[in-house]
Amino acid sequence: MARGFESKDVEFQQAEAADRSQIPRRSLTPAEREHAAQRRSVELALTQARCDLAAATSPIHRHMLEQGIAELERQLAQ
């Protein structure tokens, strides 16, 4: 029974991918691509900083990470 469910799920995912590929997309300008890449970079850095904060034990290190997270969140808000 699980095998049948998995095959239906795969079939659904393939159909969704086919539907998405048929939607015409506008090409991004070089400036838009650069902005998107910078945003992804900041988002990844923020995720890493939050993981580091969760594992940090030193109060000084925690404070430094909290300041970094605040700055990264500020950059994302812009």
Secondary structure, 3 states (H helix, E strand, C coil): CHHHHHHHHHHHHHHHHHHHHCCCCCCCCHHHHHHHHHHHHHHHHHHHHHHHHHHCCCHHHHHHHHHHHHHHHHHHHC
